[in-house]
Amino acid sequence: TNAWTVSFRTNLSDLGLGTGKYAFDSYDAIAGRIGIGTASGAGIENGLIAGGAFVNIPLFATGDHSYIVVSSGTSIQCYRDGIAVGAPTASTSKIAGTTRWRSRYIISGTWYDWPVALRAGHIANVALNAQQRTALHTAMMALA
């Protein structure tokens, strides 16, 4: 199956992240692209790239939070601090090829980087259930 889970903890002091900054990015010509971060647009686009398009959901918030993004193989659901954010997004994209944390993205010759450290990071080749997501959130937030 194409099921997967990506999770991380980060502390954003400002949502003014601007153009093309990704906490996590995976790209393969056949499998597609998964990007979790921000992109340029009419305002700050906050969410993920899935199925070849940016999905603008209010995923990121200022402060110290855990983020868990789960794909069942047919749809993706995002969570902040264990709570679902936005509606599920149809996507069969999977994690494959080049995979990067805090990836660099170039637009018109300018490089953009995710602005803060990731306190924890986790990739699984399964869709975590509610109990597993709660345990992962608790473990990530317990880190010093």
Helices and strands as residue ranges (DSSP letters): E 4-12, E 21-28, E 32-39, E 45-50, E 53-56, E 63-71, E 75-80, E 83-90, E 98-107, E 110-113, E 118-124, H 130-142
